[in-house]
Amino acid sequence: MHFVIMGCGRVGSSLAHSLESQGHDVAIIDQEESAFRRLGSTFEGRRVTGVGFDRDTLHEAGIQDAYAFAAVSSGDNSNILAARVARETFGVEHVVARIYDPGRAEVYQRLGIPTVATVKWTADQMMRRLLPQGHVPELVDPSGNVVIAEVTVNPGWVGRRLTELEEATGARAAYLTRLGVATLPAADSVFQEGDLLHLAALAAELPSVERTLDGPPAVTDQ
């Protein structure tokens, strides 16, 4: 498949090499010709000097045949503008933009343009490990209505089926991480000590879900 990348910095050049090593055709755009030095002599794809949201530049990079477009330059405005041109003008279905400002990233995500905000992602990962509750969602759908979040589970739930956790919270078990490996839960899956539970839930109900699982299971009369 053909991929077009805007920005030949560390991320762009690494992405270009990774895609090419998997047998894909790659064109990479940068305003500075000197930036292509990062690609080295082994890169066989197209090097296009120009502005990544300029139509002529994109045509030269083969955007009309592109399976996907990645905007990973150092400028938020340039990245989002190029991503919109690729999607709205050339109809590229798979588009992603790197955004440094997490506030902007959330806005564009809700507009349907997938974004990667590196600093925010790293901070969110740290927050999940530091806070006992109020975890930052790992995934938020573009409407902001549904989230997938790793939640803390009270040890009292160890040995209980995941279906019991689902019934108690109204959420759904998206996946489990056990011994560092993510697995999809089955109907009879049991929560074990050391498991990391990732739930899909309505964003508005996530605090209630976390409060429920932060305590032990309710005692029922026999």
DRENMI-432080 format. One record per residue (C-alpha): x, y, z. Coordinates in nm, 4 decimals. Each point is the difference from the previous one (the first is absolute). Layout:
<recs>
<rec><x>X</x><y>Y</y><z>Z</z></rec>
...
</recs>
This chain:
<recs>
<rec><x>0.0000</x><y>0.0000</y><z>0.0000</z></rec>
<rec><x>0.1023</x><y>0.3626</y><z>-0.0469</z></rec>
<rec><x>0.0525</x><y>0.2238</y><z>0.3029</z></rec>
<rec><x>0.0672</x><y>0.3737</y><z>0.0101</z></rec>
<rec><x>0.1730</x><y>0.1551</y><z>0.2998</z></rec>
<rec><x>0.0351</x><y>0.3726</y><z>0.0675</z></rec>
<rec><x>0.3008</x><y>0.0839</y><z>0.2149</z></rec>
<rec><x>0.3408</x><y>-0.1644</y><z>-0.0159</z></rec>
<rec><x>0.1001</x><y>0.0423</y><z>0.3621</z></rec>
<rec><x>0.0749</x><y>-0.2861</y><z>0.2339</z></rec>
<rec><x>-0.3566</x><y>-0.1291</y><z>-0.0001</z></rec>
<rec><x>-0.0549</x><y>0.0416</y><z>-0.3731</z></rec>
<rec><x>0.3272</x><y>-0.1600</y><z>-0.1042</z></rec>
<rec><x>-0.0488</x><y>-0.2905</y><z>0.2406</z></rec>
<rec><x>-0.3538</x><y>-0.0532</y><z>-0.1254</z></rec>
<rec><x>0.1175</x><y>0.0097</y><z>-0.3608</z></rec>
<rec><x>0.2641</x><y>-0.2658</y><z>0.0610</z></rec>
<rec><x>-0.2431</x><y>-0.2198</y><z>0.1941</z></rec>
<rec><x>-0.2607</x><y>0.0109</y><z>-0.2760</z></rec>
<rec><x>0.2564</x><y>-0.0611</y><z>-0.2734</z></rec>
<rec><x>0.1466</x><y>-0.2951</y><z>0.1900</z></rec>
<rec><x>-0.3468</x><y>-0.1582</y><z>-0.0108</z></rec>
<rec><x>-0.0044</x><y>0.0248</y><z>-0.3780</z></rec>
<rec><x>-0.2085</x><y>0.3167</y><z>-0.0396</z></rec>
<rec><x>0.0635</x><y>0.2889</y><z>-0.2376</z></rec>
<rec><x>0.0748</x><y>0.3255</y><z>0.1841</z></rec>
<rec><x>0.0245</x><y>0.3667</y><z>-0.0946</z></rec>
<rec><x>0.1191</x><y>0.2489</y><z>0.2614</z></rec>
<rec><x>-0.0434</x><y>0.3783</y><z>-0.0161</z></rec>
<rec><x>0.2034</x><y>0.2694</y><z>0.1734</z></rec>
<rec><x>0.0590</x><y>0.3704</y><z>-0.0597</z></rec>
<rec><x>0.3723</x><y>-0.0414</y><z>0.0668</z></rec>
<rec><x>0.1895</x><y>-0.2189</y><z>-0.2440</z></rec>
<rec><x>0.2700</x><y>-0.0514</y><z>0.2621</z></rec>
<rec><x>-0.2525</x><y>-0.1834</y><z>0.2194</z></rec>
<rec><x>0.0125</x><y>-0.2979</y><z>-0.2370</z></rec>
<rec><x>0.3483</x><y>-0.0799</y><z>0.1286</z></rec>
<rec><x>-0.1729</x><y>-0.1787</y><z>0.2876</z></rec>
<rec><x>-0.1234</x><y>-0.2603</y><z>-0.2469</z></rec>
<rec><x>0.3504</x><y>-0.1151</y><z>-0.0880</z></rec>
<rec><x>0.1038</x><y>-0.1645</y><z>-0.3236</z></rec>
<rec><x>-0.2129</x><y>-0.3122</y><z>0.0402</z></rec>
<rec><x>-0.3368</x><y>0.1750</y><z>-0.0347</z></rec>
<rec><x>-0.1457</x><y>-0.0673</y><z>-0.3453</z></rec>
<rec><x>-0.3171</x><y>0.2051</y><z>0.0210</z></rec>
<rec><x>-0.0780</x><y>0.3447</y><z>-0.1362</z></rec>
<rec><x>0.1450</x><y>0.3108</y><z>0.1618</z></rec>
<rec><x>-0.2200</x><y>0.3018</y><z>-0.0749</z></rec>
<rec><x>0.1124</x><y>0.3497</y><z>0.0947</z></rec>
<rec><x>-0.2930</x><y>0.2314</y><z>0.0646</z></rec>
<rec><x>-0.2839</x><y>0.1015</y><z>0.2283</z></rec>
<rec><x>-0.1988</x><y>-0.3015</y><z>0.1127</z></rec>
<rec><x>-0.3427</x><y>0.1574</y><z>-0.0421</z></rec>
<rec><x>0.0709</x><y>0.1388</y><z>-0.3474</z></rec>
<rec><x>-0.1991</x><y>-0.1901</y><z>-0.2617</z></rec>
<rec><x>0.2785</x><y>-0.0096</y><z>-0.2575</z></rec>
<rec><x>0.2404</x><y>-0.1340</y><z>0.2598</z></rec>
<rec><x>-0.2476</x><y>-0.2658</y><z>0.1040</z></rec>
<rec><x>-0.0576</x><y>-0.0977</y><z>-0.3637</z></rec>
<rec><x>0.3753</x><y>-0.0391</y><z>-0.0434</z></rec>
<rec><x>0.0016</x><y>-0.2296</y><z>0.3029</z></rec>
<rec><x>-0.2750</x><y>-0.2122</y><z>-0.1543</z></rec>
<rec><x>-0.2763</x><y>0.0933</y><z>0.2408</z></rec>
<rec><x>-0.2617</x><y>-0.1031</y><z>-0.2562</z></rec>
<rec><x>0.1173</x><y>-0.3612</y><z>0.0369</z></rec>
<rec><x>0.0646</x><y>0.0096</y><z>0.3744</z></rec>
<rec><x>-0.1441</x><y>-0.2570</y><z>0.2354</z></rec>
<rec><x>0.0884</x><y>0.2199</y><z>0.2972</z></rec>
<rec><x>0.1452</x><y>0.3406</y><z>0.0885</z></rec>
<rec><x>0.1942</x><y>0.0946</y><z>0.3139</z></rec>
<rec><x>0.0720</x><y>0.3621</y><z>0.0958</z></rec>
<rec><x>0.2876</x><y>-0.0025</y><z>0.2487</z></rec>
<rec><x>0.1765</x><y>0.3321</y><z>-0.0527</z></rec>
<rec><x>0.0902</x><y>0.2292</y><z>0.2906</z></rec>
<rec><x>-0.2975</x><y>0.2322</y><z>-0.0540</z></rec>
<rec><x>-0.3505</x><y>-0.0692</y><z>0.1309</z></rec>
<rec><x>-0.1705</x><y>0.2309</y><z>-0.2499</z></rec>
<rec><x>0.1876</x><y>-0.1465</y><z>-0.2955</z></rec>
<rec><x>-0.0733</x><y>-0.3549</y><z>0.1110</z></rec>
<rec><x>-0.3711</x><y>0.0460</y><z>0.0441</z></rec>
<rec><x>-0.0351</x><y>0.2030</y><z>-0.3198</z></rec>
<rec><x>0.1858</x><y>-0.2639</y><z>-0.2007</z></rec>
<rec><x>-0.2083</x><y>-0.2762</y><z>0.1578</z></rec>
<rec><x>-0.3214</x><y>0.1777</y><z>-0.0942</z></rec>
<rec><x>0.1163</x><y>0.0583</y><z>-0.3580</z></rec>
<rec><x>0.0978</x><y>-0.3668</y><z>-0.0337</z></rec>
<rec><x>-0.3377</x><y>-0.1162</y><z>0.1278</z></rec>
<rec><x>-0.2395</x><y>0.2635</y><z>-0.1320</z></rec>
<rec><x>0.1626</x><y>0.0866</y><z>-0.3333</z></rec>
<rec><x>0.1595</x><y>-0.3279</y><z>-0.1012</z></rec>
<rec><x>-0.2270</x><y>-0.2416</y><z>0.1860</z></rec>
<rec><x>0.2758</x><y>-0.1854</y><z>0.1856</z></rec>
<rec><x>-0.1852</x><y>-0.2152</y><z>0.2509</z></rec>
<rec><x>0.2832</x><y>-0.0733</y><z>0.2432</z></rec>
<rec><x>0.1406</x><y>0.3279</y><z>0.1320</z></rec>
<rec><x>0.1774</x><y>0.0834</y><z>0.3255</z></rec>
<rec><x>0.1518</x><y>0.3247</y><z>0.1265</z></rec>
<rec><x>0.2572</x><y>0.0556</y><z>0.2714</z></rec>
<rec><x>-0.1131</x><y>0.2802</y><z>0.2314</z></rec>
<rec><x>0.2147</x><y>0.1391</y><z>0.2802</z></rec>
<rec><x>-0.2810</x><y>0.1939</y><z>0.1689</z></rec>
<rec><x>-0.2228</x><y>-0.2572</y><z>0.1797</z></rec>
<rec><x>-0.2950</x><y>0.2409</y><z>0.0015</z></rec>
<rec><x>0.0086</x><y>0.0256</y><z>-0.3760</z></rec>
<rec><x>0.0491</x><y>-0.3734</y><z>-0.0337</z></rec>
<rec><x>-0.3266</x><y>-0.0684</y><z>0.1806</z></rec>
<rec><x>-0.1867</x><y>0.2505</y><z>-0.2174</z></rec>
<rec><x>0.1253</x><y>-0.1481</y><z>-0.3259</z></rec>
<rec><x>-0.0595</x><y>-0.3535</y><z>0.1251</z></rec>
<rec><x>-0.3654</x><y>0.0879</y><z>0.0487</z></rec>
<rec><x>-0.0101</x><y>0.1449</y><z>-0.3505</z></rec>
<rec><x>0.0945</x><y>-0.3430</y><z>-0.1285</z></rec>
<rec><x>0.3699</x><y>0.0579</y><z>-0.0671</z></rec>
<rec><x>0.2086</x><y>-0.2463</y><z>0.2044</z></rec>
<rec><x>0.2791</x><y>0.1746</y><z>0.1861</z></rec>
<rec><x>0.3045</x><y>-0.1003</y><z>0.2002</z></rec>
<rec><x>0.1049</x><y>0.2330</y><z>0.2805</z></rec>
<rec><x>0.3261</x><y>-0.1490</y><z>0.1233</z></rec>
<rec><x>0.0444</x><y>0.1947</y><z>0.3209</z></rec>
<rec><x>-0.3609</x><y>-0.0515</y><z>0.1065</z></rec>
<rec><x>0.0202</x><y>-0.3732</y><z>-0.0690</z></rec>
<rec><x>0.3090</x><y>-0.0332</y><z>0.2192</z></rec>
<rec><x>-0.1558</x><y>0.2078</y><z>0.2774</z></rec>
<rec><x>-0.3193</x><y>-0.2065</y><z>-0.0145</z></rec>
<rec><x>0.1973</x><y>-0.3213</y><z>0.0374</z></rec>
<rec><x>0.1714</x><y>0.1419</y><z>0.3082</z></rec>
<rec><x>-0.3339</x><y>0.1166</y><z>0.1437</z></rec>
<rec><x>-0.1457</x><y>-0.3496</y><z>-0.0319</z></rec>
<rec><x>0.2850</x><y>-0.1394</y><z>0.2067</z></rec>
<rec><x>-0.0094</x><y>0.2732</y><z>0.2650</z></rec>
<rec><x>-0.3690</x><y>0.0578</y><z>0.0707</z></rec>
<rec><x>-0.2117</x><y>-0.2564</y><z>0.1873</z></rec>
<rec><x>-0.3112</x><y>0.1313</y><z>-0.1749</z></rec>
<rec><x>-0.1003</x><y>0.2456</y><z>-0.2700</z></rec>
<rec><x>0.2032</x><y>-0.1762</y><z>-0.2636</z></rec>
<rec><x>0.0548</x><y>0.1803</y><z>-0.3270</z></rec>
<rec><x>-0.1813</x><y>-0.1957</y><z>-0.2747</z></rec>
<rec><x>0.2218</x><y>-0.1931</y><z>-0.2397</z></rec>
<rec><x>-0.2437</x><y>0.0551</y><z>-0.2858</z></rec>
<rec><x>-0.2834</x><y>0.2459</y><z>-0.0539</z></rec>
<rec><x>-0.2285</x><y>-0.0372</y><z>-0.2999</z></rec>
<rec><x>-0.0311</x><y>0.3124</y><z>-0.2237</z></rec>
<rec><x>-0.3347</x><y>0.0928</y><z>0.1581</z></rec>
<rec><x>0.1493</x><y>-0.0104</y><z>0.3496</z></rec>
<rec><x>-0.2787</x><y>-0.2320</y><z>0.1145</z></rec>
<rec><x>0.1804</x><y>-0.3339</y><z>0.0418</z></rec>
<rec><x>0.3387</x><y>-0.0584</y><z>0.1613</z></rec>
<rec><x>0.2328</x><y>-0.2917</y><z>0.0597</z></rec>
<rec><x>0.1886</x><y>0.0375</y><z>0.3275</z></rec>
<rec><x>0.2245</x><y>-0.2079</y><z>0.2201</z></rec>
<rec><x>-0.1653</x><y>-0.0095</y><z>0.3404</z></rec>
<rec><x>0.1214</x><y>-0.0960</y><z>0.3458</z></rec>
<rec><x>-0.1710</x><y>-0.3120</y><z>0.1334</z></rec>
<rec><x>-0.0296</x><y>-0.0778</y><z>0.3697</z></rec>
<rec><x>0.1690</x><y>-0.3310</y><z>0.1000</z></rec>
<rec><x>-0.3398</x><y>-0.1210</y><z>0.1166</z></rec>
<rec><x>-0.0926</x><y>-0.0570</y><z>-0.3652</z></rec>
<rec><x>0.2825</x><y>-0.2528</y><z>-0.0528</z></rec>
<rec><x>-0.1516</x><y>-0.3341</y><z>-0.0939</z></rec>
<rec><x>-0.3230</x><y>0.1553</y><z>-0.1298</z></rec>
<rec><x>-0.1131</x><y>-0.0371</y><z>-0.3591</z></rec>
<rec><x>0.0281</x><y>0.3085</y><z>-0.2164</z></rec>
<rec><x>-0.3716</x><y>-0.0304</y><z>-0.0697</z></rec>
<rec><x>-0.0581</x><y>0.0776</y><z>0.3682</z></rec>
<rec><x>0.2086</x><y>0.3167</y><z>-0.0285</z></rec>
<rec><x>-0.1965</x><y>0.0961</y><z>-0.3099</z></rec>
<rec><x>-0.3334</x><y>-0.0529</y><z>0.1752</z></rec>
<rec><x>0.1114</x><y>0.2045</y><z>0.2994</z></rec>
<rec><x>0.1250</x><y>0.2941</y><z>-0.2060</z></rec>
<rec><x>-0.2041</x><y>-0.0019</y><z>-0.3206</z></rec>
<rec><x>0.3298</x><y>0.0194</y><z>-0.1913</z></rec>
<rec><x>0.1533</x><y>-0.2562</y><z>-0.2369</z></rec>
<rec><x>0.3378</x><y>-0.1708</y><z>0.0330</z></rec>
<rec><x>0.1917</x><y>0.1145</y><z>-0.3098</z></rec>
<rec><x>0.3155</x><y>-0.1996</y><z>0.0750</z></rec>
<rec><x>0.2262</x><y>-0.1278</y><z>0.2762</z></rec>
<rec><x>0.3738</x><y>0.0419</y><z>0.0350</z></rec>
<rec><x>0.1408</x><y>-0.3062</y><z>0.1741</z></rec>
<rec><x>0.3730</x><y>-0.0437</y><z>0.0559</z></rec>
<rec><x>0.0622</x><y>0.2806</y><z>-0.2481</z></rec>
<rec><x>-0.2092</x><y>-0.1558</y><z>-0.2786</z></rec>
<rec><x>-0.3366</x><y>0.1384</y><z>-0.1089</z></rec>
<rec><x>-0.2770</x><y>-0.2570</y><z>-0.0481</z></rec>
<rec><x>-0.3654</x><y>0.0141</y><z>-0.0975</z></rec>
<rec><x>-0.2230</x><y>-0.1265</y><z>0.2821</z></rec>
<rec><x>-0.2197</x><y>-0.3027</y><z>-0.0509</z></rec>
<rec><x>-0.3413</x><y>-0.0617</y><z>0.1531</z></rec>
<rec><x>0.1563</x><y>-0.1967</y><z>0.2871</z></rec>
<rec><x>0.3074</x><y>0.2218</y><z>0.0549</z></rec>
<rec><x>0.0884</x><y>0.0556</y><z>0.3659</z></rec>
<rec><x>0.1761</x><y>0.3056</y><z>0.1403</z></rec>
<rec><x>0.3362</x><y>-0.1058</y><z>0.1449</z></rec>
<rec><x>0.2473</x><y>0.1700</y><z>0.2274</z></rec>
<rec><x>0.2298</x><y>0.2263</y><z>-0.2021</z></rec>
<rec><x>-0.2431</x><y>0.0400</y><z>-0.2901</z></rec>
<rec><x>-0.0486</x><y>0.3438</y><z>-0.1548</z></rec>
<rec><x>-0.3616</x><y>0.0496</y><z>-0.1004</z></rec>
<rec><x>-0.0938</x><y>0.2283</y><z>-0.2900</z></rec>
<rec><x>-0.3699</x><y>0.0842</y><z>-0.0111</z></rec>
<rec><x>-0.2183</x><y>0.1587</y><z>-0.2665</z></rec>
<rec><x>-0.2519</x><y>0.2338</y><z>0.1566</z></rec>
<rec><x>-0.2026</x><y>0.3146</y><z>-0.0558</z></rec>
<rec><x>0.2209</x><y>0.2952</y><z>0.0857</z></rec>
<rec><x>-0.2589</x><y>0.1462</y><z>0.2358</z></rec>
<rec><x>-0.0192</x><y>-0.3278</y><z>0.1928</z></rec>
<rec><x>0.3751</x><y>-0.0646</y><z>0.0332</z></rec>
<rec><x>0.0300</x><y>0.1616</y><z>0.3485</z></rec>
<rec><x>-0.2828</x><y>-0.2236</y><z>0.1261</z></rec>
<rec><x>0.1635</x><y>-0.3065</y><z>-0.1561</z></rec>
<rec><x>0.3288</x><y>0.0799</y><z>0.1712</z></rec>
<rec><x>-0.1667</x><y>0.0553</y><z>0.3384</z></rec>
<rec><x>-0.1733</x><y>-0.3380</y><z>-0.0266</z></rec>
<rec><x>0.3179</x><y>-0.1908</y><z>-0.0831</z></rec>
<rec><x>0.2085</x><y>0.1916</y><z>0.2536</z></rec>
<rec><x>-0.1942</x><y>-0.1823</y><z>0.2715</z></rec>
<rec><x>-0.0611</x><y>-0.3711</y><z>0.0558</z></rec>
<rec><x>-0.3022</x><y>-0.1765</y><z>-0.1505</z></rec>
<rec><x>-0.3264</x><y>0.0614</y><z>0.1750</z></rec>
<rec><x>-0.1041</x><y>-0.2700</y><z>0.2442</z></rec>
<rec><x>-0.3269</x><y>-0.1616</y><z>-0.1014</z></rec>
<rec><x>-0.2348</x><y>-0.1884</y><z>0.2299</z></rec>
<rec><x>-0.0197</x><y>-0.3703</y><z>-0.0686</z></rec>
</recs>
